[in-house]
């Protein structure tokens, strides 16, 4: 968790903020960009340092917080969270969402600073099945829902 939270969370937030308001948190279009000291870019020869992502990188991403799902009990995850130190702020402040999937019952619990809360899925919720990821993504421009992959029988 001490590697997953800052790395994946940081990448996710860079996409999230750049997509929410690309002119403020992003870097705008990359066509007139000049790299400045490997820290960011500026538009043309003048302009402010732009540290976010250019619009061409984020146009197909829907703004969403990162969801980390761990196949473990809440009790064991509480011990793990207690060892995170300052990284616990990422979870406590909802910068990333954290879910426990109980290994045997498959129940889902969402972490918050106030403790774990059971997640109830709608009764009619069905996860689409797929054999090949290429068939799911081919021609898609919108966010693709979660799919369950099934194995081809030989």
VMD Tcl script that builds the backbone (N, CA, C; Angstrom):
set m [mol new atoms 462]
animate dup $m
set s [atomselect $m all]
$s set {name element resname resid chain x y z} {
  {N N UNK 1 A 0.812 -1.193 0.000}
  {CA C UNK 1 A 0.000 0.000 0.000}
  {C C UNK 1 A 0.860 1.263 0.000}
  {N N UNK 2 A 2.029 1.189 0.601}
  {CA C UNK 2 A 2.870 2.392 0.681}
  {C C UNK 2 A 3.434 2.784 -0.680}
  {N N UNK 3 A 3.403 1.900 -1.652}
  {CA C UNK 3 A 3.816 2.257 -3.012}
  {C C UNK 3 A 2.600 2.551 -3.891}
  {N N UNK 4 A 1.545 1.782 -3.716}
  {CA C UNK 4 A 0.351 1.919 -4.560}
  {C C UNK 4 A -0.330 3.273 -4.361}
  {N N UNK 5 A -0.493 3.693 -3.130}
  {CA C UNK 5 A -1.230 4.929 -2.857}
  {C C UNK 5 A -0.572 6.158 -3.488}
  {N N UNK 6 A 0.707 6.449 -3.223}
  {CA C UNK 6 A 1.253 7.681 -3.808}
  {C C UNK 6 A 1.474 7.609 -5.325}
  {N N UNK 7 A 1.840 6.446 -5.842}
  {CA C UNK 7 A 2.106 6.337 -7.274}
  {C C UNK 7 A 0.802 6.364 -8.066}
  {N N UNK 8 A -0.075 5.407 -7.803}
  {CA C UNK 8 A -1.338 5.347 -8.546}
  {C C UNK 8 A -2.237 6.533 -8.203}
  {N N UNK 9 A -2.271 6.902 -6.934}
  {CA C UNK 9 A -3.081 8.058 -6.525}
  {C C UNK 9 A -2.596 9.342 -7.165}
  {N N UNK 10 A -1.287 9.533 -7.230}
  {CA C UNK 10 A -0.729 10.739 -7.848}
  {C C UNK 10 A -1.039 10.819 -9.332}
  {N N UNK 11 A -0.889 9.706 -10.039}
  {CA C UNK 11 A -1.215 9.670 -11.468}
  {C C UNK 11 A -2.698 9.948 -11.664}
  {N N UNK 12 A -3.533 9.306 -10.860}
  {CA C UNK 12 A -4.976 9.499 -10.965}
  {C C UNK 12 A -5.368 10.950 -10.728}
  {N N UNK 13 A -4.802 11.582 -9.704}
  {CA C UNK 13 A -5.151 12.970 -9.405}
  {C C UNK 13 A -4.667 13.918 -10.489}
  {N N UNK 14 A -3.529 13.594 -11.107}
  {CA C UNK 14 A -3.042 14.428 -12.210}
  {C C UNK 14 A -4.046 14.401 -13.361}
  {N N UNK 15 A -4.566 13.212 -13.694}
  {CA C UNK 15 A -5.603 13.110 -14.722}
  {C C UNK 15 A -6.892 13.776 -14.265}
  {N N UNK 16 A -7.289 13.554 -13.001}
  {CA C UNK 16 A -8.530 14.116 -12.480}
  {C C UNK 16 A -8.526 15.642 -12.557}
  {N N UNK 17 A -7.518 16.286 -12.002}
  {CA C UNK 17 A -7.485 17.742 -11.981}
  {C C UNK 17 A -7.283 18.321 -13.374}
  {N N UNK 18 A -6.472 17.667 -14.199}
  {CA C UNK 18 A -6.269 18.166 -15.554}
  {C C UNK 18 A -7.554 18.083 -16.375}
  {N N UNK 19 A -8.394 17.102 -16.084}
  {CA C UNK 19 A -9.662 16.953 -16.812}
  {C C UNK 19 A -10.733 17.880 -16.244}
  {N N UNK 20 A -10.747 18.086 -14.940}
  {CA C UNK 20 A -11.759 18.951 -14.325}
  {C C UNK 20 A -11.667 20.363 -14.883}
  {N N UNK 21 A -10.457 20.923 -14.937}
  {CA C UNK 21 A -10.268 22.267 -15.493}
  {C C UNK 21 A -8.886 22.344 -16.118}
  {N N UNK 22 A -8.817 22.000 -17.396}
  {CA C UNK 22 A -7.523 21.900 -18.062}
  {C C UNK 22 A -6.822 23.236 -18.206}
  {N N UNK 23 A -7.573 24.330 -18.277}
  {CA C UNK 23 A -6.923 25.635 -18.425}
  {C C UNK 23 A -6.266 26.100 -17.129}
  {N N UNK 24 A -6.737 25.604 -15.973}
  {CA C UNK 24 A -6.167 25.996 -14.675}
  {C C UNK 24 A -5.206 24.942 -14.146}
  {N N UNK 25 A -5.654 23.682 -14.086}
  {CA C UNK 25 A -4.854 22.618 -13.485}
  {C C UNK 25 A -4.084 21.802 -14.514}
  {N N UNK 26 A -4.450 21.921 -15.771}
  {CA C UNK 26 A -3.789 21.175 -16.828}
  {C C UNK 26 A -2.797 22.041 -17.568}
  {N N UNK 27 A -2.429 21.597 -18.760}
  {CA C UNK 27 A -1.430 22.319 -19.537}
  {C C UNK 27 A -1.987 22.859 -20.848}
  {N N UNK 28 A -3.323 22.794 -21.035}
  {CA C UNK 28 A -3.884 23.274 -22.291}
  {C C UNK 28 A -3.467 22.382 -23.446}
  {N N UNK 29 A -3.557 22.912 -24.648}
  {CA C UNK 29 A -3.148 22.131 -25.811}
  {C C UNK 29 A -1.624 22.057 -25.890}
  {N N UNK 30 A -1.108 20.923 -26.346}
  {CA C UNK 30 A 0.345 20.758 -26.371}
  {C C UNK 30 A 0.994 21.310 -27.640}
  {N N UNK 31 A 0.213 21.844 -28.555}
  {CA C UNK 31 A 0.777 22.327 -29.814}
  {C C UNK 31 A 1.810 23.434 -29.636}
  {N N UNK 32 A 1.593 24.470 -28.786}
  {CA C UNK 32 A 2.606 25.527 -28.655}
  {C C UNK 32 A 3.569 25.331 -27.482}
  {N N UNK 33 A 3.638 24.131 -26.898}
  {CA C UNK 33 A 4.411 23.915 -25.677}
  {C C UNK 33 A 5.923 23.940 -25.890}
  {N N UNK 34 A 6.607 24.505 -24.907}
  {CA C UNK 34 A 8.056 24.434 -24.796}
  {C C UNK 34 A 8.375 23.846 -23.428}
  {N N UNK 35 A 9.207 22.806 -23.400}
  {CA C UNK 35 A 9.588 22.170 -22.135}
  {C C UNK 35 A 10.484 23.121 -21.353}
  {N N UNK 36 A 10.189 23.269 -20.055}
  {CA C UNK 36 A 10.950 24.163 -19.188}
  {C C UNK 36 A 11.601 23.328 -18.084}
  {N N UNK 37 A 12.897 23.134 -18.172}
  {CA C UNK 37 A 13.675 22.475 -17.123}
  {C C UNK 37 A 13.165 21.125 -16.669}
  {N N UNK 38 A 12.477 20.385 -17.526}
  {CA C UNK 38 A 11.893 19.075 -17.193}
  {C C UNK 38 A 10.927 19.147 -16.016}
  {N N UNK 39 A 10.430 20.354 -15.696}
  {CA C UNK 39 A 9.462 20.547 -14.625}
  {C C UNK 39 A 8.050 20.698 -15.151}
  {N N UNK 40 A 7.925 21.208 -16.332}
  {CA C UNK 40 A 6.618 21.462 -16.914}
  {C C UNK 40 A 6.795 22.062 -18.284}
  {N N UNK 41 A 5.760 22.734 -18.764}
  {CA C UNK 41 A 5.797 23.349 -20.079}
  {C C UNK 41 A 5.250 24.764 -19.989}
  {N N UNK 42 A 5.584 25.569 -20.991}
  {CA C UNK 42 A 5.010 26.910 -21.131}
  {C C UNK 42 A 4.430 26.995 -22.532}
  {N N UNK 43 A 3.390 27.813 -22.678}
  {CA C UNK 43 A 2.801 28.020 -24.002}
  {C C UNK 43 A 3.614 29.054 -24.757}
  {N N UNK 44 A 4.279 28.634 -25.832}
  {CA C UNK 44 A 5.092 29.537 -26.624}
  {C C UNK 44 A 6.339 29.970 -25.888}
  {N N UNK 45 A 6.880 31.141 -26.275}
  {CA C UNK 45 A 8.104 31.637 -25.655}
  {C C UNK 45 A 7.825 32.384 -24.361}
  {N N UNK 46 A 6.597 32.787 -24.150}
  {CA C UNK 46 A 6.207 33.455 -22.909}
  {C C UNK 46 A 5.152 32.616 -22.226}
  {N N UNK 47 A 4.828 32.945 -21.035}
  {CA C UNK 47 A 3.740 32.244 -20.373}
  {C C UNK 47 A 4.162 31.598 -19.080}
  {N N UNK 48 A 3.164 31.249 -18.315}
  {CA C UNK 48 A 3.381 30.623 -17.017}
  {C C UNK 48 A 3.720 29.150 -17.174}
  {N N UNK 49 A 4.419 28.634 -16.177}
  {CA C UNK 49 A 4.737 27.214 -16.139}
  {C C UNK 49 A 3.433 26.423 -15.999}
  {N N UNK 50 A 3.236 25.433 -16.855}
  {CA C UNK 50 A 2.035 24.588 -16.839}
  {C C UNK 50 A 2.478 23.187 -16.440}
  {N N UNK 51 A 2.082 22.716 -15.266}
  {CA C UNK 51 A 2.578 21.429 -14.757}
  {C C UNK 51 A 1.598 20.282 -14.940}
  {N N UNK 52 A 0.372 20.556 -15.349}
  {CA C UNK 52 A -0.609 19.492 -15.528}
  {C C UNK 52 A -0.435 18.780 -16.855}
  {N N UNK 53 A -1.452 18.007 -17.229}
  {CA C UNK 53 A -1.417 17.237 -18.471}
  {C C UNK 53 A -2.073 18.018 -19.602}
  {N N UNK 54 A -1.569 17.867 -20.828}
  {CA C UNK 54 A -2.201 18.546 -21.957}
  {C C UNK 54 A -3.561 17.934 -22.288}
  {N N UNK 55 A -4.398 18.718 -22.920}
  {CA C UNK 55 A -5.761 18.267 -23.232}
  {C C UNK 55 A -5.767 17.019 -24.107}
  {N N UNK 56 A -4.769 16.843 -24.950}
  {CA C UNK 56 A -4.721 15.670 -25.827}
  {C C UNK 56 A -4.529 14.366 -25.051}
  {N N UNK 57 A -4.011 14.439 -23.828}
  {CA C UNK 57 A -3.797 13.222 -23.026}
  {C C UNK 57 A -5.028 12.824 -22.216}
  {N N UNK 58 A -5.926 13.757 -21.983}
  {CA C UNK 58 A -6.998 13.497 -21.015}
  {C C UNK 58 A -8.380 13.480 -21.625}
  {N N UNK 59 A -8.496 13.717 -22.913}
  {CA C UNK 59 A -9.825 13.877 -23.501}
  {C C UNK 59 A -10.668 12.609 -23.457}
  {N N UNK 60 A -10.077 11.447 -23.329}
  {CA C UNK 60 A -10.867 10.210 -23.262}
  {C C UNK 60 A -11.026 9.685 -21.838}
  {N N UNK 61 A -10.548 10.443 -20.850}
  {CA C UNK 61 A -10.633 9.993 -19.459}
  {C C UNK 61 A -11.758 10.713 -18.735}
  {N N UNK 62 A -12.598 9.938 -18.073}
  {CA C UNK 62 A -13.667 10.521 -17.270}
  {C C UNK 62 A -13.097 10.847 -15.895}
  {N N UNK 63 A -13.343 12.069 -15.390}
  {CA C UNK 63 A -12.791 12.412 -14.074}
  {C C UNK 63 A -13.389 11.523 -12.978}
  {N N UNK 64 A -12.541 10.826 -12.255}
  {CA C UNK 64 A -12.991 9.943 -11.178}
  {C C UNK 64 A -11.846 9.744 -10.193}
  {N N UNK 65 A -12.200 9.548 -8.945}
  {CA C UNK 65 A -11.184 9.225 -7.935}
  {C C UNK 65 A -10.760 7.775 -8.116}
  {N N UNK 66 A -9.511 7.492 -7.792}
  {CA C UNK 66 A -8.996 6.131 -7.872}
  {C C UNK 66 A -9.706 5.259 -6.843}
  {N N UNK 67 A -10.080 4.064 -7.239}
  {CA C UNK 67 A -10.690 3.081 -6.352}
  {C C UNK 67 A -9.731 1.910 -6.216}
  {N N UNK 68 A -9.268 1.669 -4.988}
  {CA C UNK 68 A -8.387 0.536 -4.704}
  {C C UNK 68 A -9.223 -0.515 -3.984}
  {N N UNK 69 A -9.303 -1.708 -4.564}
  {CA C UNK 69 A -10.064 -2.810 -3.965}
  {C C UNK 69 A -9.074 -3.887 -3.553}
  {N N UNK 70 A -9.125 -4.281 -2.274}
  {CA C UNK 70 A -8.208 -5.286 -1.741}
  {C C UNK 70 A -9.010 -6.484 -1.263}
  {N N UNK 71 A -8.590 -7.659 -1.646}
  {CA C UNK 71 A -9.241 -8.905 -1.259}
  {C C UNK 71 A -8.708 -9.322 0.114}
  {N N UNK 72 A -9.286 -8.714 1.167}
  {CA C UNK 72 A -8.820 -8.975 2.533}
  {C C UNK 72 A -9.887 -8.508 3.521}
  {N N UNK 73 A -9.801 -9.007 4.756}
  {CA C UNK 73 A -10.764 -8.604 5.779}
  {C C UNK 73 A -10.466 -7.190 6.272}
  {N N UNK 74 A -11.488 -6.546 6.795}
  {CA C UNK 74 A -11.332 -5.184 7.318}
  {C C UNK 74 A -10.366 -5.154 8.503}
  {N N UNK 75 A -10.375 -6.183 9.336}
  {CA C UNK 75 A -9.484 -6.221 10.509}
  {C C UNK 75 A -8.011 -6.191 10.091}
  {N N UNK 76 A -7.670 -6.992 9.122}
  {CA C UNK 76 A -6.278 -7.025 8.660}
  {C C UNK 76 A -5.932 -5.716 7.958}
  {N N UNK 77 A -6.861 -5.174 7.178}
  {CA C UNK 77 A -6.605 -3.911 6.493}
  {C C UNK 77 A -6.468 -2.752 7.479}
  {N N UNK 78 A -7.185 -2.808 8.608}
  {CA C UNK 78 A -7.013 -1.777 9.642}
  {C C UNK 78 A -5.574 -1.761 10.157}
  {N N UNK 79 A -4.994 -2.938 10.331}
  {CA C UNK 79 A -3.595 -3.020 10.781}
  {C C UNK 79 A -2.650 -2.456 9.719}
  {N N UNK 80 A -2.951 -2.722 8.465}
  {CA C UNK 80 A -2.137 -2.195 7.367}
  {C C UNK 80 A -2.241 -0.675 7.302}
  {N N UNK 81 A -3.457 -0.169 7.416}
  {CA C UNK 81 A -3.690 1.285 7.367}
  {C C UNK 81 A -2.973 1.981 8.517}
  {N N UNK 82 A -2.952 1.353 9.686}
  {CA C UNK 82 A -2.297 1.946 10.859}
  {C C UNK 82 A -0.790 2.122 10.635}
  {N N UNK 83 A -0.208 1.307 9.750}
  {CA C UNK 83 A 1.235 1.381 9.477}
  {C C UNK 83 A 1.583 2.344 8.334}
  {N N UNK 84 A 0.591 2.980 7.731}
  {CA C UNK 84 A 0.843 3.830 6.564}
  {C C UNK 84 A 1.471 5.171 6.901}
  {N N UNK 85 A 1.362 5.605 8.145}
  {CA C UNK 85 A 1.910 6.910 8.522}
  {C C UNK 85 A 1.163 8.031 7.828}
  {N N UNK 86 A 1.900 8.964 7.227}
  {CA C UNK 86 A 1.259 10.121 6.600}
  {C C UNK 86 A 0.473 9.754 5.345}
  {N N UNK 87 A 0.738 8.598 4.747}
  {CA C UNK 87 A -0.024 8.172 3.565}
  {C C UNK 87 A -1.482 7.887 3.904}
  {N N UNK 88 A -1.776 7.689 5.178}
  {CA C UNK 88 A -3.162 7.456 5.618}
  {C C UNK 88 A -4.053 8.643 5.259}
  {N N UNK 89 A -3.457 9.836 5.145}
  {CA C UNK 89 A -4.223 11.036 4.772}
  {C C UNK 89 A -4.898 10.877 3.414}
  {N N UNK 90 A -4.255 10.135 2.500}
  {CA C UNK 90 A -4.857 9.909 1.193}
  {C C UNK 90 A -6.215 9.220 1.341}
  {N N UNK 91 A -6.312 8.280 2.275}
  {CA C UNK 91 A -7.564 7.552 2.506}
  {C C UNK 91 A -8.527 8.378 3.352}
  {N N UNK 92 A -8.007 8.981 4.421}
  {CA C UNK 92 A -8.853 9.757 5.335}
  {C C UNK 92 A -9.509 10.954 4.649}
  {N N UNK 93 A -8.812 11.558 3.690}
  {CA C UNK 93 A -9.330 12.742 2.995}
  {C C UNK 93 A -10.010 12.397 1.664}
  {N N UNK 94 A -10.213 11.107 1.408}
  {CA C UNK 94 A -10.896 10.637 0.196}
  {C C UNK 94 A -10.202 11.025 -1.106}
  {N N UNK 95 A -8.884 11.153 -1.094}
  {CA C UNK 95 A -8.175 11.403 -2.346}
  {C C UNK 95 A -8.145 10.140 -3.174}
  {N N UNK 96 A -8.155 8.995 -2.515}
  {CA C UNK 96 A -8.392 7.717 -3.181}
  {C C UNK 96 A -9.447 6.981 -2.355}
  {N N UNK 97 A -10.259 6.194 -3.032}
  {CA C UNK 97 A -11.274 5.379 -2.363}
  {C C UNK 97 A -10.675 4.003 -2.107}
  {N N UNK 98 A -11.021 3.420 -0.964}
  {CA C UNK 98 A -10.422 2.152 -0.550}
  {C C UNK 98 A -11.524 1.192 -0.129}
  {N N UNK 99 A -11.555 0.008 -0.752}
  {CA C UNK 99 A -12.611 -0.969 -0.502}
  {C C UNK 99 A -11.996 -2.309 -0.112}
  {N N UNK 100 A -12.612 -2.928 0.885}
  {CA C UNK 100 A -12.262 -4.282 1.298}
  {C C UNK 100 A -13.269 -5.247 0.689}
  {N N UNK 101 A -12.769 -6.282 0.029}
  {CA C UNK 101 A -13.625 -7.357 -0.458}
  {C C UNK 101 A -13.301 -8.575 0.408}
  {N N UNK 102 A -14.251 -8.977 1.244}
  {CA C UNK 102 A -14.014 -10.085 2.168}
  {C C UNK 102 A -13.686 -11.346 1.374}
  {N N UNK 103 A -12.577 -12.028 1.718}
  {CA C UNK 103 A -12.115 -13.182 0.928}
  {C C UNK 103 A -13.110 -14.333 0.810}
  {N N UNK 104 A -13.919 -14.560 1.822}
  {CA C UNK 104 A -14.834 -15.702 1.731}
  {C C UNK 104 A -16.274 -15.298 1.415}
  {N N UNK 105 A -16.765 -14.235 2.027}
  {CA C UNK 105 A -18.162 -13.850 1.811}
  {C C UNK 105 A -18.351 -12.961 0.581}
  {N N UNK 106 A -17.270 -12.354 0.077}
  {CA C UNK 106 A -17.278 -11.428 -1.062}
  {C C UNK 106 A -18.037 -10.135 -0.757}
  {N N UNK 107 A -18.330 -9.875 0.525}
  {CA C UNK 107 A -18.965 -8.610 0.905}
  {C C UNK 107 A -17.972 -7.472 0.690}
  {N N UNK 108 A -18.497 -6.302 0.344}
  {CA C UNK 108 A -17.678 -5.130 0.086}
  {C C UNK 108 A -17.874 -4.091 1.179}
  {N N UNK 109 A -16.758 -3.468 1.601}
  {CA C UNK 109 A -16.800 -2.439 2.633}
  {C C UNK 109 A -15.947 -1.256 2.187}
  {N N UNK 110 A -16.513 -0.055 2.282}
  {CA C UNK 110 A -15.816 1.168 1.897}
  {C C UNK 110 A -15.193 1.797 3.128}
  {N N UNK 111 A -13.896 2.141 3.032}
  {CA C UNK 111 A -13.185 2.774 4.141}
  {C C UNK 111 A -13.503 4.262 4.194}
  {N N UNK 112 A -13.661 4.776 5.405}
  {CA C UNK 112 A -13.701 6.218 5.635}
  {C C UNK 112 A -13.018 6.481 6.975}
  {N N UNK 113 A -12.779 7.728 7.272}
  {CA C UNK 113 A -12.136 8.093 8.532}
  {C C UNK 113 A -12.973 7.634 9.722}
  {N N UNK 114 A -14.271 7.420 9.506}
  {CA C UNK 114 A -15.179 6.971 10.569}
  {C C UNK 114 A -15.302 5.458 10.660}
  {N N UNK 115 A -14.597 4.725 9.797}
  {CA C UNK 115 A -14.651 3.264 9.839}
  {C C UNK 115 A -15.138 2.684 8.524}
  {N N UNK 116 A -15.406 1.407 8.513}
  {CA C UNK 116 A -15.828 0.683 7.317}
  {C C UNK 116 A -17.348 0.712 7.195}
  {N N UNK 117 A -17.826 0.896 5.978}
  {CA C UNK 117 A -19.262 0.927 5.712}
  {C C UNK 117 A -19.575 -0.095 4.625}
  {N N UNK 118 A -20.577 -0.945 4.887}
  {CA C UNK 118 A -20.955 -1.969 3.911}
  {C C UNK 118 A -21.474 -1.311 2.629}
  {N N UNK 119 A -21.102 -1.882 1.505}
  {CA C UNK 119 A -21.572 -1.405 0.200}
  {C C UNK 119 A -22.627 -2.387 -0.289}
  {N N UNK 120 A -23.782 -1.861 -0.599}
  {CA C UNK 120 A -24.867 -2.698 -1.099}
  {C C UNK 120 A -25.030 -2.441 -2.594}
  {N N UNK 121 A -24.822 -3.463 -3.401}
  {CA C UNK 121 A -25.053 -3.352 -4.833}
  {C C UNK 121 A -26.525 -3.595 -5.128}
  {N N UNK 122 A -27.064 -2.944 -6.142}
  {CA C UNK 122 A -28.469 -3.195 -6.496}
  {C C UNK 122 A -28.695 -4.661 -6.842}
  {N N UNK 123 A -29.882 -5.173 -6.525}
  {CA C UNK 123 A -30.189 -6.580 -6.779}
  {C C UNK 123 A -30.108 -6.940 -8.258}
  {N N UNK 124 A -30.422 -6.000 -9.132}
  {CA C UNK 124 A -30.429 -6.288 -10.561}
  {C C UNK 124 A -29.094 -5.991 -11.239}
  {N N UNK 125 A -28.059 -5.728 -10.441}
  {CA C UNK 125 A -26.746 -5.396 -10.998}
  {C C UNK 125 A -26.069 -6.648 -11.541}
  {N N UNK 126 A -25.707 -6.618 -12.806}
  {CA C UNK 126 A -24.992 -7.730 -13.425}
  {C C UNK 126 A -23.727 -7.196 -14.091}
  {N N UNK 127 A -22.622 -7.844 -13.827}
  {CA C UNK 127 A -21.354 -7.462 -14.451}
  {C C UNK 127 A -21.304 -8.123 -15.824}
  {N N UNK 128 A -21.089 -7.332 -16.874}
  {CA C UNK 128 A -21.011 -7.929 -18.210}
  {C C UNK 128 A -19.837 -8.909 -18.309}
  {N N UNK 129 A -20.052 -9.997 -19.049}
  {CA C UNK 129 A -19.018 -11.003 -19.266}
  {C C UNK 129 A -18.300 -10.718 -20.580}
  {N N UNK 130 A -17.025 -11.056 -20.631}
  {CA C UNK 130 A -16.247 -10.858 -21.848}
  {C C UNK 130 A -15.188 -11.938 -21.961}
  {N N UNK 131 A -14.830 -12.249 -23.196}
  {CA C UNK 131 A -13.767 -13.218 -23.461}
  {C C UNK 131 A -12.500 -12.487 -23.881}
  {N N UNK 132 A -12.663 -11.373 -24.590}
  {CA C UNK 132 A -11.542 -10.672 -25.201}
  {C C UNK 132 A -11.691 -9.165 -24.969}
  {N N UNK 133 A -10.675 -8.537 -24.400}
  {CA C UNK 133 A -10.755 -7.105 -24.103}
  {C C UNK 133 A -10.827 -6.264 -25.374}
  {N N UNK 134 A -10.257 -6.745 -26.466}
  {CA C UNK 134 A -10.269 -5.985 -27.717}
  {C C UNK 134 A -11.700 -5.720 -28.195}
  {N N UNK 135 A -12.573 -6.701 -28.016}
  {CA C UNK 135 A -13.966 -6.546 -28.449}
  {C C UNK 135 A -14.703 -5.517 -27.586}
  {N N UNK 136 A -14.262 -5.321 -26.362}
  {CA C UNK 136 A -14.896 -4.346 -25.468}
  {C C UNK 136 A -14.487 -2.930 -25.844}
  {N N UNK 137 A -13.224 -2.729 -26.136}
  {CA C UNK 137 A -12.712 -1.373 -26.328}
  {C C UNK 137 A -12.771 -0.879 -27.761}
  {N N UNK 138 A -12.907 -1.760 -28.723}
  {CA C UNK 138 A -12.888 -1.387 -30.131}
  {C C UNK 138 A -13.977 -0.364 -30.445}
  {N N UNK 139 A -13.564 0.820 -30.891}
  {CA C UNK 139 A -14.499 1.866 -31.290}
  {C C UNK 139 A -15.141 2.646 -30.150}
  {N N UNK 140 A -14.755 2.387 -28.907}
  {CA C UNK 140 A -15.358 3.069 -27.760}
  {C C UNK 140 A -14.720 4.438 -27.541}
  {N N UNK 141 A -15.554 5.420 -27.244}
  {CA C UNK 141 A -15.057 6.749 -26.884}
  {C C UNK 141 A -15.564 7.174 -25.518}
  {N N UNK 142 A -16.450 6.394 -24.936}
  {CA C UNK 142 A -17.005 6.687 -23.615}
  {C C UNK 142 A -16.357 5.760 -22.583}
  {N N UNK 143 A -16.606 6.032 -21.304}
  {CA C UNK 143 A -16.084 5.194 -20.234}
  {C C UNK 143 A -16.663 3.786 -20.364}
  {N N UNK 144 A -15.792 2.798 -20.235}
  {CA C UNK 144 A -16.190 1.394 -20.376}
  {C C UNK 144 A -16.476 0.833 -18.989}
  {N N UNK 145 A -17.626 0.180 -18.803}
  {CA C UNK 145 A -17.925 -0.382 -17.484}
  {C C UNK 145 A -17.016 -1.564 -17.142}
  {N N UNK 146 A -16.981 -1.924 -15.879}
  {CA C UNK 146 A -16.219 -3.083 -15.422}
  {C C UNK 146 A -16.779 -4.335 -16.082}
  {N N UNK 147 A -15.902 -5.227 -16.507}
  {CA C UNK 147 A -16.300 -6.498 -17.107}
  {C C UNK 147 A -15.643 -7.643 -16.352}
  {N N UNK 148 A -16.272 -8.794 -16.386}
  {CA C UNK 148 A -15.661 -10.013 -15.849}
  {C C UNK 148 A -15.201 -10.841 -17.033}
  {N N UNK 149 A -13.911 -11.197 -17.013}
  {CA C UNK 149 A -13.367 -11.986 -18.107}
  {C C UNK 149 A -13.545 -13.466 -17.828}
  {N N UNK 150 A -13.980 -14.184 -18.846}
  {CA C UNK 150 A -14.137 -15.635 -18.741}
  {C C UNK 150 A -13.137 -16.281 -19.687}
  {N N UNK 151 A -12.718 -17.464 -19.350}
  {CA C UNK 151 A -11.720 -18.166 -20.153}
  {C C UNK 151 A -12.368 -18.883 -21.313}
  {N N UNK 152 A -11.638 -18.893 -22.420}
  {CA C UNK 152 A -12.075 -19.677 -23.578}
  {C C UNK 152 A -11.758 -21.134 -23.279}
  {N N UNK 153 A -12.657 -22.009 -23.588}
  {CA C UNK 153 A -12.385 -23.434 -23.407}
  {C C UNK 153 A -11.701 -23.974 -24.652}
  {N N UNK 154 A -10.643 -24.761 -24.425}
  {CA C UNK 154 A -9.875 -25.303 -25.552}
  {C C UNK 154 A -10.568 -26.460 -26.211}
}
mol reanalyze $m
mol bondsrecalc $m
mol representation Tube
mol addrep $m
